[in-house]
Amino acid sequence: MKRAFTEVHDDLDGSLLAEDSPPLQFAFDGRSYEIDLSPDHAEGLRAVFARYARHATEVAPPAPPAAPTRAPAVRAWAQAQGLPVAPHGRISSDVLDRYRAAHA
């Protein structure tokens, strides 16, 4: 029998953390980070950020990029469904919405 386990250690001092210790996530200068910290170190990090956050403006995270749509596949599908679609150029949002719904 094999057993595998994962130990999570504080990224600052290497101390062993509880099994259910969630990592802290934060973003700074356009980059996202994750760090494993003991409760004391996590409190310290939160205190530092809180000092600056009180004076900052909260912004919504950017929306994830839309999944690319393959125009030839959409056109072929629309034609098979009897939907009006031009052989070239822009595909209507109605056709795109129906295609995405059918392939979700």
C-alpha positions, 0 to 999 in steps of 0.5 A: 500500500502506498500513501501520499500526503502533502505538508504545507509549510509557512513560506516565511519561516518554514513552520508546519501549518495545519492541514486546512490552512488556506493560502492567502491570495493577493495582487500587486503591480498587476501580478497575482500571488499566493502565499502560505502563512501561519495565522500570525504571519497572515495577520501581519500581512493583512495589517500591512495591506489594510493600512494601504487599502484604507486609502485605495480605490477598490476596482473589479478584477478584469473579466476573463478573456472570451473563449475564441470562436472558430468562425468556420465551425460556427458557420457550418453549424448554423447552416446545418441548423438552417440559420441564416449566416453569411459565408464571410464577414461578421457572424451575428450575435444571435447565431454566436449565442445559439452556437455557444448554448448548443456547445456549452 
